[in-house]
Amino acid sequence: MEKVGLLAGVGQLPVEFMRAAQQTGHEVIVIAVVSGVAAELAAEADAYYEINVAKLDKIIKTMTKAGVTKVTMIGKVTKEILFKGLSFPDLRALKLLARLHNRKDDTIMLAIVDELAKDGLEVVDQTLYLKPLMPPVGVLTKRRPSEDEAADIRFGFATAKAIGGMDIGQTVVVKHKAVMAVEAIEGTDACIHRGGELGRGQAVVVKVAKPNQDVRFDVPAVGMRTIQSMLESGCTVLAIEADRTLFVEQKAVLELANRQGLCICAVDKTF
């Protein structure tokens, strides 16, 4: 069987990728690069290792020793660790950080892609086996957006595309065509919490792909944690970019959204 490497962060997406790759006949070698990854990875992977993201050289050598030539990077790895400080980074990681001309998401990820390529590891499309998780245009819940919510979605879509183009983030929270919060290094969930609280309920969350999205990393994704953050902060509508956003745990998420009266829809620029 052809082998594929999985550099896994937190969340359900790495599990979905692993299972989909295995179903197509691939042997999946998993390295958990942060703590708190899904337990299914260790239980179901063809080979499983835990190596902190700061140990870049060990990660690369483990993959090459296993006979891997293609890898994907998927799952949540918060960028905050670069500012709080990596825990005992190896020399290879230190050299990579020293080469960065800024610490934008794409700058960091492209540097990692280039570093992996030096040892013959090609980073492949995150969505390679996950296309069914990317909904087309349509309302996914029982509740549809109101006219005012639809206007906020359109406003939020354009705003999110603008910040994505600047490589700031991919999510905004909007109410009455006013931006309550913009996602930056803190991540989607913290952005939703802040925006929902400032909006004091009934805010709209919009998540999109960057205008020039590199599908090898940082493809937008939503799931149960997204909905829980919305419920905790009073947001009532989630709009994701159709055909370009990974929607995990769809059945459970939609059941919860319908019980709570939330609206979830997949939209594009013509919405």
C-alpha positions as CSV (number, residue, x, y, z in Angstrom):
1,M,0.0,0.0,0.0
2,E,1.1,3.6,-0.7
3,K,2.0,5.4,2.5
4,V,0.8,8.9,3.4
5,G,2.0,10.9,6.4
6,L,-0.4,12.9,8.6
7,L,1.0,15.7,10.8
8,A,-2.0,16.0,13.1
9,G,-3.3,18.8,15.2
10,V,-6.4,18.9,17.4
11,G,-9.9,18.2,16.3
12,Q,-11.9,15.7,14.2
13,L,-10.4,16.6,10.8
14,P,-7.3,14.5,11.2
15,V,-9.4,11.4,12.0
16,E,-11.6,12.1,9.0
17,F,-8.6,12.4,6.7
18,M,-7.0,9.2,8.1
19,R,-10.1,7.1,7.7
20,A,-10.8,8.4,4.2
21,A,-7.2,7.7,3.1
22,Q,-7.3,4.2,4.6
23,Q,-10.5,3.5,2.7
24,T,-8.7,4.3,-0.6
25,G,-6.0,1.8,0.3
26,H,-3.4,4.0,1.8
27,E,-1.3,3.2,4.9
28,V,-1.4,6.3,7.2
29,I,1.6,7.2,9.3
30,V,0.4,9.7,12.0
31,I,2.5,12.1,14.0
32,A,0.7,14.1,16.6
33,V,2.5,17.4,16.7
34,V,0.6,18.8,19.7
35,S,-1.1,17.4,22.8
36,G,-4.8,16.8,22.9
37,V,-5.3,15.1,19.5
38,A,-8.2,12.8,19.0
39,A,-7.8,9.3,20.6
40,E,-8.9,7.6,17.4
41,L,-5.6,8.5,15.8
42,A,-3.6,6.3,18.1
43,A,-6.2,3.6,17.9
44,E,-6.6,3.4,14.1
45,A,-3.4,4.7,12.5
46,D,-1.1,2.2,10.8
47,A,1.7,3.8,12.8
48,Y,1.4,6.5,15.4
49,Y,4.0,8.8,17.0
50,E,3.8,11.8,19.4
51,I,6.5,14.4,18.5
52,N,6.1,18.0,19.5
53,V,6.0,20.5,16.6
54,A,9.2,22.1,18.0
55,K,11.1,18.9,17.1
56,L,11.1,19.5,13.4
57,D,14.1,17.4,12.5
58,K,12.8,14.4,14.4
59,I,9.4,14.8,12.7
60,I,11.0,14.8,9.3
61,K,13.3,11.9,10.0
62,T,10.5,9.8,11.4
63,M,8.4,10.2,8.3
64,T,11.3,9.5,5.9
65,K,12.4,6.5,7.9
66,A,8.8,5.1,7.6
67,G,9.0,5.4,3.8
68,V,6.7,8.3,3.5
69,T,7.0,10.7,0.5
70,K,3.6,12.5,0.7
71,V,2.3,14.2,3.8
72,T,-0.6,16.4,4.8
73,M,-0.9,18.9,7.7
74,I,-4.3,19.0,9.2
75,G,-5.9,19.8,12.5
76,K,-5.7,22.8,14.9
77,V,-2.2,23.9,15.9
78,T,-2.6,27.4,17.4
79,K,-0.2,30.0,16.1
80,E,0.0,31.4,19.7
81,I,2.8,29.0,20.5
82,L,5.1,30.9,18.2
83,F,4.7,34.0,20.4
84,K,4.5,32.2,23.8
85,G,7.7,30.3,22.8
86,L,8.2,26.8,21.4
87,S,9.1,24.2,24.1
88,F,12.8,23.3,23.5
89,P,12.9,23.7,19.7
90,D,15.6,21.8,17.9
91,L,18.2,23.5,15.7
92,R,16.2,22.9,12.5
93,A,13.1,24.6,14.0
94,L,15.2,27.5,15.3
95,K,16.8,28.0,11.8
96,L,13.3,28.0,10.2
97,L,12.0,30.6,12.6
98,A,15.1,32.8,12.0
99,R,14.4,32.8,8.3
100,L,10.8,34.1,8.6
101,H,10.4,37.7,7.4
102,N,7.1,37.8,9.2
103,R,4.9,35.5,11.2
104,K,1.7,35.5,9.1
105,D,0.0,32.1,8.7
106,D,1.0,31.6,5.1
107,T,4.6,32.7,5.7
108,I,5.0,30.1,8.4
109,M,3.2,27.3,6.6
110,L,5.1,27.8,3.3
111,A,8.4,27.8,5.2
112,I,7.4,24.4,6.7
113,V,6.4,23.1,3.3
114,D,9.8,24.1,1.9
115,E,11.6,22.5,4.8
116,L,9.8,19.2,4.3
117,A,10.5,19.3,0.6
118,K,14.3,19.4,1.4
119,D,13.9,15.8,2.6
120,G,11.7,14.6,-0.2
121,L,8.4,15.1,1.6
122,E,5.7,16.6,-0.6
123,V,2.8,18.3,1.2
124,V,-0.4,17.4,-0.5
125,D,-3.9,18.9,-0.7
126,Q,-5.7,18.8,2.7
127,T,-9.0,18.1,0.9
128,L,-7.7,15.3,-1.2
129,Y,-9.9,12.7,0.4
130,L,-12.4,15.1,2.1
131,K,-14.3,16.6,-0.8
132,P,-17.7,15.2,0.5
133,L,-17.2,17.3,3.6
134,M,-17.5,20.6,1.6
135,P,-21.1,21.5,1.2
136,P,-22.4,23.2,-2.0
137,V,-24.6,26.4,-1.9
138,G,-27.7,26.0,0.2
139,V,-29.3,26.3,3.7
140,L,-28.3,23.2,5.7
141,T,-30.6,23.7,8.7
142,K,-34.4,23.9,9.1
143,R,-34.2,27.6,9.8
144,R,-33.3,29.9,7.0
145,P,-31.7,33.3,7.5
146,S,-34.0,36.3,7.8
147,E,-33.6,39.2,5.4
148,D,-31.5,41.2,7.9
149,E,-29.3,38.1,8.6
150,A,-28.9,37.5,4.8
151,A,-27.7,41.1,4.5
152,D,-25.2,40.5,7.3
153,I,-24.0,37.4,5.6
154,R,-23.3,39.3,2.4
155,F,-21.5,42.0,4.3
156,G,-19.6,39.5,6.4
157,F,-18.6,37.5,3.3
158,A,-16.9,40.5,1.6
159,T,-15.3,41.5,4.9
160,A,-13.9,38.0,5.6
161,K,-12.5,37.8,2.0
162,A,-10.7,41.1,2.6
163,I,-9.0,40.0,5.8
164,G,-8.3,36.7,4.2
165,G,-6.5,38.5,1.4
166,M,-4.3,40.2,4.0
167,D,-3.6,36.8,5.6
168,I,-5.1,38.0,8.9
169,G,-7.9,35.4,9.4
170,Q,-10.9,33.8,7.7
171,T,-13.7,34.5,10.1
172,V,-15.7,37.6,11.1
173,V,-18.7,38.1,13.4
174,V,-21.2,40.7,12.2
175,K,-24.4,42.3,13.5
176,H,-26.5,45.0,11.7
177,K,-23.6,45.3,9.1
178,A,-21.1,46.2,11.8
179,V,-18.1,44.0,12.4
180,M,-18.1,42.7,16.0
181,A,-14.9,40.7,15.7
182,V,-12.2,39.7,13.3
183,E,-10.3,36.5,13.6
184,A,-6.5,36.9,14.1
185,I,-4.0,34.7,15.8
186,E,-6.4,33.7,18.6
187,G,-8.4,31.4,16.2
188,T,-12.1,31.0,15.2
189,D,-13.6,30.0,18.6
190,A,-12.1,32.9,20.5
191,C,-13.3,35.3,17.7
192,I,-16.8,33.9,17.9
193,H,-16.9,34.3,21.7
194,R,-15.7,37.9,21.5
195,G,-18.0,38.8,18.6
196,G,-21.0,37.2,20.2
197,E,-20.5,38.8,23.5
198,L,-20.0,42.3,21.9
199,G,-23.1,41.8,19.7
200,R,-25.2,40.8,22.7
201,G,-26.9,38.0,20.9
202,Q,-28.1,37.1,17.4
203,A,-24.8,37.8,15.7
204,V,-23.8,36.2,12.4
205,V,-20.6,34.2,11.9
206,V,-19.1,34.1,8.5
207,K,-16.1,31.9,7.6
208,V,-14.5,31.8,4.1
209,A,-11.4,30.6,2.3
210,K,-8.7,33.1,1.5
211,P,-9.0,34.6,-2.0
212,N,-5.8,32.7,-3.0
213,Q,-6.2,29.8,-0.6
214,D,-3.4,27.2,-0.7
215,V,-5.2,23.9,-0.2
216,R,-2.2,22.3,1.3
217,F,-2.8,24.1,4.6
218,D,-5.3,26.2,6.6
219,V,-8.3,25.2,4.6
220,P,-11.3,26.7,6.5
221,A,-13.2,24.2,8.7
222,V,-16.1,24.1,11.1
223,G,-17.6,21.5,13.4
224,M,-19.1,20.8,16.8
225,R,-16.7,23.2,18.6
226,T,-17.8,26.0,16.3
227,I,-21.5,25.5,17.1
228,Q,-20.7,25.2,20.9
229,S,-18.8,28.5,20.7
230,M,-21.8,30.1,19.0
231,L,-24.2,28.8,21.6
232,E,-22.0,30.0,24.4
233,S,-21.8,33.5,23.0
234,G,-25.2,34.0,21.5
235,C,-24.4,33.8,17.8
236,T,-27.4,32.5,15.8
237,V,-26.2,32.2,12.2
238,L,-23.2,30.4,10.6
239,A,-22.4,31.0,7.0
240,I,-19.5,29.1,5.4
241,E,-18.1,29.4,1.9
242,A,-19.7,26.8,-0.3
243,D,-17.5,24.1,-1.8
244,R,-14.4,25.5,0.0
245,T,-15.0,24.9,3.7
246,L,-14.7,21.5,5.5
247,F,-17.7,20.8,7.6
248,V,-17.0,17.9,10.0
249,E,-19.4,16.0,12.3
250,Q,-22.2,17.3,10.0
251,K,-25.0,15.0,11.3
252,A,-24.4,15.8,15.0
253,V,-23.9,19.5,14.3
254,L,-27.0,19.9,12.3
255,E,-29.1,18.0,14.8
256,L,-27.9,20.3,17.6
257,A,-28.3,23.4,15.4
258,N,-31.9,22.5,14.6
259,R,-32.7,21.8,18.3
260,Q,-31.3,25.2,19.2
261,G,-32.9,27.1,16.4
262,L,-29.6,28.1,14.7
263,C,-29.2,28.7,11.0
264,I,-26.3,27.2,9.1
265,C,-25.8,27.8,5.4
266,A,-23.2,27.4,2.7
267,V,-22.9,30.6,0.5
268,D,-20.8,32.1,-2.2
269,K,-20.4,35.7,-3.5
270,T,-23.7,35.6,-5.3
271,F,-25.7,34.8,-2.2
